[in-house]
C-alpha cells in the first residue's frame, strides 16, 4: 500500500477560494492522502463550503481565531500520515503535486524534505506572474538562515515524518513562521526537489508579501527566535549576515512598491510601523 500523505490546510475567511483549493487535493493523481482542514475562526461562509465536500478523506476542525501557526499545529497534532505538506486555503495543487514529490523520496532514504517549482499567479490564477525554482539540494540549514532563496519560497516542502522530531509552528507569528519551522527541522535530513510544478500560488490582496511592514516585524521576531533556539548553530556571523540580508530584502521590497520613505525608515531607522 502507498504511504499516507497528510495535507494540512488552514483557512480563515476563505469562502472565495477554499472550494478550489479542496478540489485540487481531491483531484491529485496520488490518492492515498488525508486532507486536514482547520477553520481558524472564520466569520464568512467558509464552513458551509467545506461541509459541501463529503469525501471521507477530509477531516475538518474548527478553532477560535488563533492564527495560521495554531491552525497548522492543530492539524499536525491530529495527522495520521507518514508524510505531510501544507496548502493554504487560497492556493492550488497541480494534479501531480503529491505524486511528483513522493517519487523524489524514492530516490534515497536520506531525503526528508521534497520541494518543487512554484508558479505565482494573479488572484484569478489566469496570469502567470513568475516562477520560483529551487537551486540547492542536500543539507540546507545554512541556506535557510542566510536567506539565499535557494530552497525556500514558503510552506511548500513535503516532509517525511521522522521519529522523535517535534513538528510545531511558532504560535503568534504571522510572518516568517514557515521559514522558522523549516529551520527548526532542517538538520534532520536532506532536501531535494522535483522539476515539476508543485504549487500554484495565488498572489492577492491578502498575500503576506503585500504586508511589507508586517513582514519586516516578522523578520525581527524570526531573528530573535533563532538566537534563542539555535545556539551555536546560529553564530554571531550568521546573525550579522541575517540582519544585513533582511535589510536588503526589505529595502528592495519597499522600493519595488515605490515606497521610498518606508525603504529609508526600515533600512536606516529600523522602523516597521504600518
Secondary structure, DSSP 8 states (H G I E B T S, - for coil): ----EEEEEEESS-TTTHHHHHHHHHT-S---EEEEEEEES--SSHHHHHTT---TTEEEEEE-S--HHHHHHHHHHH---SEEEE--TT-B--TTHHHHHHHHHTT-TTEEEEEEEEEEE-TTS-SEEEEE-----B--HHHHHTT-SSS-SSS--EEE--TT------TT-SSSHHHHHHHHHGGGSEEEEEEEEEEEEE--TT-GGG-HHHHHHHHHHHHHHHHHHSGGGS-HHHHHHHHHHHHHHHHHHHHHTT-HHHHHIIIII-----
